[in-house]
Amino acid sequence: MRDPVQVVCPHCDTTNRVPAERLADAPRCGECHAPLFEGRPAALSEARFRRHLGHSGIPILVDFWASWCGPCRAMAPDFEAAAGALEPRLRLAKVSTEEAPGLAAELRIASIPTLALFAGGREVARRAGAMPARQIIDWASRAAGGT
């Protein structure tokens, strides 16, 4: 039996301890009882991003985007499709650079869309530009080390 994994609820941001072997068994939040994984990206504000980053035991793949960005809007369905394929090995999230400009500046997000993969509280990989779902899945899986 492996150690439990910390999973932050995408609804109420409560940190849950889930047995690693049960991650794929549709776990629910102990606080709000919502599913911890729904096969779609979680929309995160700057504060929520920091909470997830600091408390997640699984890698987080973040799409930094903006509503006015055509390539961002075009990639959105592909990123959502990738969530269905990558969860629960990774948490997928979206952060609007319009709503979190300070975070975007701090992380030096120079172009959008930008995908950044975080593990253990730090950035481990980054890729700018729109990608189809299959490419997102392949790149994220390689960057996360096959987690």
Backbone as CSV, one residue per row, in Angstrom:
resi,resn,N_x,N_y,N_z,CA_x,CA_y,CA_z,C_x,C_y,C_z
1,MET,0.837,-1.183,0.000,0.000,0.000,0.000,0.884,1.249,0.000
2,ARG,0.630,2.147,-0.942,1.400,3.387,-1.034,0.803,4.450,-0.117
3,ASP,1.596,5.483,0.146,1.138,6.581,0.986,-0.028,7.311,0.336
4,PRO,-0.924,7.908,1.150,-2.010,8.702,0.587,-1.458,9.917,-0.171
5,VAL,-2.241,10.385,-1.127,-1.886,11.532,-1.947,-2.800,12.687,-1.565
6,GLN,-2.233,13.880,-1.446,-3.051,15.057,-1.172,-3.661,15.548,-2.482
7,VAL,-4.986,15.721,-2.468,-5.723,16.219,-3.628,-6.572,17.382,-3.162
8,VAL,-6.384,18.539,-3.800,-7.153,19.724,-3.438,-8.461,19.713,-4.230
9,CYS,-9.558,19.904,-3.529,-10.874,19.896,-4.165,-10.993,21.062,-5.139
10,PRO,-11.428,20.808,-6.380,-11.579,21.895,-7.352,-12.797,22.770,-7.080
11,HIS,-13.625,22.378,-6.088,-14.832,23.137,-5.766,-14.669,24.011,-4.529
12,CYS,-14.175,23.406,-3.421,-14.091,24.154,-2.155,-12.663,24.363,-1.673
13,ASP,-11.672,23.831,-2.408,-10.249,23.982,-2.101,-9.795,23.307,-0.810
14,THR,-10.589,22.378,-0.298,-10.177,21.585,0.852,-9.140,20.562,0.405
15,THR,-8.114,20.372,1.208,-7.102,19.366,0.907,-7.583,18.020,1.446
16,ASN,-7.643,17.024,0.556,-8.099,15.685,0.897,-6.931,14.710,0.784
17,ARG,-6.878,13.733,1.681,-5.884,12.663,1.590,-6.594,11.460,0.989
18,VAL,-6.091,11.031,-0.186,-6.707,9.919,-0.908,-5.662,8.816,-1.061
19,PRO,-6.008,7.578,-0.704,-5.059,6.489,-0.942,-4.680,6.457,-2.426
20,ALA,-3.406,6.353,-2.712,-2.925,6.414,-4.095,-3.635,5.405,-4.986
21,GLU,-3.875,4.215,-4.456,-4.516,3.186,-5.272,-6.005,3.450,-5.501
22,ARG,-6.561,4.474,-4.854,-7.991,4.810,-4.999,-8.230,6.073,-5.827
23,LEU,-7.166,6.686,-6.347,-7.327,7.924,-7.120,-8.268,7.757,-8.306
24,ALA,-8.250,6.615,-8.953,-9.086,6.381,-10.134,-10.483,5.879,-9.780
25,ASP,-10.813,5.805,-8.491,-12.111,5.278,-8.049,-13.143,6.364,-7.765
26,ALA,-13.060,7.490,-8.472,-14.012,8.604,-8.325,-14.112,9.107,-6.879
27,PRO,-12.973,9.487,-6.274,-13.029,9.975,-4.892,-13.800,11.293,-4.799
28,ARG,-14.384,11.503,-3.621,-15.155,12.724,-3.367,-14.501,13.506,-2.231
29,CYS,-14.753,14.797,-2.229,-14.220,15.688,-1.196,-14.857,15.358,0.150
30,GLY,-14.038,15.280,1.173,-14.536,15.025,2.515,-15.319,16.195,3.092
31,GLU,-15.130,17.386,2.551,-15.816,18.576,3.054,-17.119,18.846,2.302
32,CYS,-17.037,19.039,0.971,-18.233,19.420,0.196,-18.872,18.240,-0.537
33,HIS,-18.217,17.086,-0.524,-18.709,15.841,-1.116,-18.804,15.865,-2.639
34,ALA,-18.233,16.875,-3.274,-18.210,16.955,-4.743,-17.089,16.032,-5.249
35,PRO,-17.185,15.588,-6.494,-16.113,14.759,-7.050,-14.789,15.519,-7.085
36,LEU,-13.703,14.829,-6.751,-12.387,15.467,-6.806,-11.873,15.560,-8.238
37,PHE,-12.390,14.714,-9.122,-12.011,14.745,-10.535,-13.270,14.638,-11.373
38,GLU,-13.405,15.553,-12.329,-14.587,15.561,-13.186,-14.245,15.532,-14.669
39,GLY,-12.962,15.358,-14.983,-12.576,15.314,-16.384,-12.656,16.648,-17.086
40,ARG,-12.517,17.725,-16.303,-12.471,19.071,-16.887,-11.565,19.948,-16.032
41,PRO,-10.988,20.977,-16.661,-10.074,21.850,-15.916,-10.798,22.666,-14.840
42,ALA,-10.092,22.922,-13.759,-10.601,23.788,-12.694,-10.185,25.225,-13.005
43,ALA,-11.117,26.157,-12.905,-10.801,27.575,-13.095,-10.259,28.108,-11.769
44,LEU,-9.032,28.627,-11.804,-8.384,29.075,-10.575,-8.044,30.553,-10.614
45,SER,-8.358,31.240,-9.531,-7.894,32.611,-9.321,-6.451,32.518,-8.844
46,GLU,-5.815,33.651,-8.635,-4.445,33.633,-8.123,-4.384,32.960,-6.756
47,ALA,-5.305,33.306,-5.864,-5.297,32.724,-4.516,-5.543,31.219,-4.571
48,ARG,-6.483,30.798,-5.397,-6.774,29.366,-5.520,-5.602,28.625,-6.163
49,PHE,-4.954,29.249,-7.146,-3.777,28.646,-7.766,-2.712,28.381,-6.695
50,ARG,-2.457,29.375,-5.861,-1.440,29.226,-4.814,-1.822,28.114,-3.825
51,ARG,-3.087,28.004,-3.504,-3.551,26.946,-2.600,-3.313,25.571,-3.225
52,HIS,-3.731,25.420,-4.483,-3.552,24.138,-5.159,-2.061,23.813,-5.305
53,LEU,-1.278,24.804,-5.689,0.156,24.592,-5.879,0.825,24.144,-4.578
54,GLY,0.441,24.764,-3.485,1.081,24.474,-2.206,0.622,23.205,-1.517
55,HIS,-0.535,22.660,-1.929,-1.094,21.525,-1.202,-1.347,20.284,-2.053
56,SER,-1.087,20.349,-3.346,-1.398,19.223,-4.223,-0.272,18.189,-4.244
57,GLY,-0.649,16.940,-4.096,0.313,15.853,-4.194,0.399,15.279,-5.592
58,ILE,-0.400,15.814,-6.510,-0.327,15.396,-7.910,0.103,16.605,-8.737
59,PRO,0.769,16.357,-9.866,1.177,17.484,-10.717,-0.037,18.281,-11.214
60,ILE,0.192,19.560,-11.445,-0.868,20.446,-11.938,-0.434,21.023,-13.282
61,LEU,-1.259,20.815,-14.295,-1.017,21.379,-15.622,-1.931,22.580,-15.777
62,VAL,-1.326,23.769,-15.933,-2.090,25.009,-15.978,-2.041,25.617,-17.368
63,ASP,-3.215,25.993,-17.859,-3.358,26.743,-19.102,-3.513,28.211,-18.722
64,PHE,-2.500,29.018,-19.027,-2.588,30.464,-18.831,-3.168,31.034,-20.115
65,TRP,-4.287,31.740,-20.009,-5.053,32.160,-21.164,-5.684,33.528,-20.920
66,ALA,-6.356,34.069,-21.945,-7.122,35.309,-21.825,-8.334,35.219,-22.747
67,SER,-9.406,35.880,-22.367,-10.653,35.796,-23.133,-10.541,36.408,-24.523
68,TRP,-9.662,37.376,-24.704,-9.514,38.043,-25.998,-8.603,37.283,-26.956
69,CYS,-7.969,36.209,-26.488,-6.963,35.468,-27.261,-7.627,34.387,-28.118
70,GLY,-7.578,34.553,-29.429,-8.168,33.584,-30.345,-7.587,32.186,-30.206
71,PRO,-6.249,32.036,-30.220,-5.679,30.702,-30.037,-6.064,30.072,-28.689
72,CYS,-6.210,30.896,-27.652,-6.626,30.377,-26.336,-8.033,29.789,-26.430
73,ARG,-8.942,30.535,-27.057,-10.313,30.059,-27.206,-10.358,28.802,-28.080
74,ALA,-9.521,28.774,-29.121,-9.499,27.619,-30.018,-8.979,26.368,-29.302
75,MET,-8.032,26.541,-28.381,-7.445,25.397,-27.678,-8.308,24.915,-26.510
76,ALA,-9.233,25.724,-26.035,-10.018,25.390,-24.842,-10.686,24.006,-24.917
77,PRO,-11.349,23.638,-26.023,-11.956,22.295,-26.064,-10.914,21.177,-26.023
78,ASP,-9.748,21.408,-26.604,-8.685,20.408,-26.572,-8.132,20.250,-25.158
79,PHE,-7.992,21.355,-24.433,-7.500,21.288,-23.065,-8.510,20.548,-22.188
80,GLU,-9.793,20.800,-22.425,-10.831,20.085,-21.677,-10.786,18.590,-21.989
81,ALA,-10.602,18.236,-23.248,-10.501,16.826,-23.630,-9.279,16.180,-22.974
82,ALA,-8.189,16.926,-22.881,-6.979,16.407,-22.247,-7.222,16.129,-20.762
83,ALA,-8.057,16.940,-20.127,-8.362,16.715,-18.707,-8.980,15.343,-18.507
84,GLY,-9.879,14.962,-19.394,-10.515,13.660,-19.282,-9.523,12.520,-19.407
85,ALA,-8.478,12.711,-20.187,-7.476,11.667,-20.389,-6.396,11.666,-19.309
86,LEU,-6.069,12.826,-18.747,-4.942,12.929,-17.812,-5.327,12.790,-16.338
87,GLU,-6.563,13.127,-15.985,-6.973,12.961,-14.590,-7.162,11.482,-14.304
88,PRO,-6.840,10.999,-13.129,-6.389,11.698,-11.933,-4.873,11.770,-11.775
89,ARG,-4.106,11.404,-12.814,-2.645,11.480,-12.696,-2.184,12.919,-12.562
90,LEU,-2.899,13.845,-13.197,-2.599,15.273,-13.148,-3.893,16.027,-12.888
91,ARG,-3.790,17.194,-12.268,-4.914,18.123,-12.143,-4.730,19.135,-13.263
92,LEU,-5.753,19.373,-14.065,-5.697,20.415,-15.083,-6.452,21.630,-14.585
93,ALA,-5.880,22.805,-14.835,-6.467,24.051,-14.360,-6.256,25.149,-15.389
94,LYS,-7.114,26.152,-15.306,-7.004,27.324,-16.168,-6.859,28.551,-15.283
95,VAL,-5.935,29.438,-15.662,-5.758,30.703,-14.958,-5.828,31.811,-16.002
96,SER,-6.767,32.725,-15.819,-6.910,33.863,-16.721,-5.846,34.912,-16.398
97,THR,-5.047,35.258,-17.394,-4.025,36.283,-17.177,-4.652,37.663,-17.011
98,GLU,-5.906,37.817,-17.450,-6.625,39.081,-17.242,-7.037,39.230,-15.779
99,GLU,-7.417,38.113,-15.149,-7.875,38.140,-13.765,-6.734,37.981,-12.766
100,ALA,-5.590,37.492,-13.231,-4.429,37.290,-12.347,-3.167,37.855,-13.002
101,PRO,-3.160,39.169,-13.331,-1.995,39.730,-14.020,-0.720,39.692,-13.182
102,GLY,-0.853,39.814,-11.875,0.323,39.756,-11.010,0.977,38.383,-11.041
103,LEU,0.162,37.346,-11.027,0.680,35.981,-11.098,1.346,35.738,-12.448
104,ALA,0.690,36.201,-13.522,1.268,36.038,-14.858,2.625,36.741,-14.948
105,ALA,2.725,37.922,-14.364,4.003,38.648,-14.377,5.044,37.919,-13.532
106,GLU,4.648,37.461,-12.355,5.566,36.745,-11.458,6.128,35.491,-12.137
107,LEU,5.280,34.788,-12.876,5.705,33.552,-13.540,6.289,33.806,-14.931
108,ARG,6.351,35.081,-15.306,6.918,35.492,-16.598,6.216,34.806,-17.781
109,ILE,4.882,34.864,-17.734,4.088,34.351,-18.848,4.168,35.410,-19.940
110,ALA,4.925,35.138,-20.993,5.204,36.123,-22.036,4.238,36.031,-23.214
111,SER,3.659,34.861,-23.427,2.697,34.702,-24.516,1.622,33.737,-24.056
112,ILE,0.479,33.827,-24.715,-0.618,32.929,-24.365,-1.179,32.328,-25.643
113,PRO,-1.702,31.125,-25.574,-1.747,30.282,-24.386,-0.367,29.736,-24.026
114,THR,-0.151,29.582,-22.743,1.047,28.922,-22.230,0.597,27.821,-21.288
115,LEU,1.134,26.634,-21.493,0.902,25.522,-20.573,2.125,25.394,-19.681
116,ALA,1.891,25.332,-18.382,2.978,25.150,-17.416,2.620,23.983,-16.515
117,LEU,3.575,23.107,-16.297,3.378,21.939,-15.443,4.119,22.177,-14.137
118,PHE,3.407,22.003,-13.034,3.962,22.191,-11.702,3.904,20.861,-10.947
119,ALA,4.969,20.535,-10.253,5.013,19.338,-9.413,5.822,19.670,-8.173
120,GLY,5.341,19.234,-7.033,6.052,19.508,-5.790,6.153,20.985,-5.486
121,GLY,5.195,21.773,-5.965,5.171,23.208,-5.683,6.034,24.066,-6.584
122,ARG,6.662,23.450,-7.612,7.504,24.268,-8.499,7.234,23.910,-9.960
123,GLU,7.549,24.846,-10.832,7.366,24.630,-12.261,8.434,23.662,-12.773
124,VAL,8.000,22.651,-13.536,8.935,21.664,-14.065,8.980,21.648,-15.587
125,ALA,7.981,22.239,-16.248,7.972,22.287,-17.717,7.017,23.384,-18.173
126,ARG,7.301,23.898,-19.375,6.473,24.972,-19.939,6.481,24.851,-21.454
127,ARG,5.344,25.204,-22.041,5.247,25.212,-23.496,4.231,26.263,-23.908
128,ALA,4.627,27.144,-24.828,3.738,28.192,-25.318,3.140,27.777,-26.655
129,GLY,1.936,28.269,-26.908,1.276,28.009,-28.179,0.153,26.998,-28.047
130,ALA,-0.829,27.140,-28.916,-1.977,26.227,-28.916,-1.555,24.851,-29.406
131,MET,-2.165,23.822,-28.824,-1.880,22.439,-29.193,-3.190,21.665,-29.245
132,PRO,-3.253,20.656,-30.094,-4.421,19.765,-30.077,-4.360,18.849,-28.855
133,ALA,-5.482,18.255,-28.513,-5.587,17.434,-27.304,-4.519,16.346,-27.243
134,ARG,-4.314,15.618,-28.315,-3.340,14.513,-28.305,-1.937,15.019,-27.975
135,GLN,-1.584,16.169,-28.517,-0.265,16.740,-28.258,-0.146,17.204,-26.805
136,ILE,-1.223,17.786,-26.259,-1.228,18.196,-24.851,-1.013,16.971,-23.967
137,ILE,-1.744,15.902,-24.248,-1.659,14.682,-23.453,-0.253,14.095,-23.523
138,ASP,0.292,13.994,-24.736,1.627,13.411,-24.906,2.695,14.261,-24.220
139,TRP,2.662,15.591,-24.446,3.658,16.474,-23.849,3.572,16.437,-22.326
140,ALA,2.360,16.559,-21.780,2.194,16.583,-20.320,2.621,15.258,-19.698
141,SER,2.292,14.145,-20.344,2.679,12.835,-19.811,4.200,12.690,-19.770
142,ARG,4.861,13.102,-20.838,6.332,13.044,-20.858,6.920,13.986,-19.806
143,ALA,6.416,15.214,-19.755,6.957,16.215,-18.829,6.747,15.803,-17.371
144,ALA,5.654,15.092,-17.099,5.364,14.653,-15.728,6.093,13.359,-15.389
145,GLY,6.841,12.832,-16.339,7.609,11.625,-16.079,6.773,10.368,-16.032
146,GLY,5.665,10.387,-16.795,4.835,9.184,-16.853,4.024,8.933,-15.605
147,THR,3.801,9.973,-14.798,3.014,9.791,-13.577,1.614,9.320,-13.859
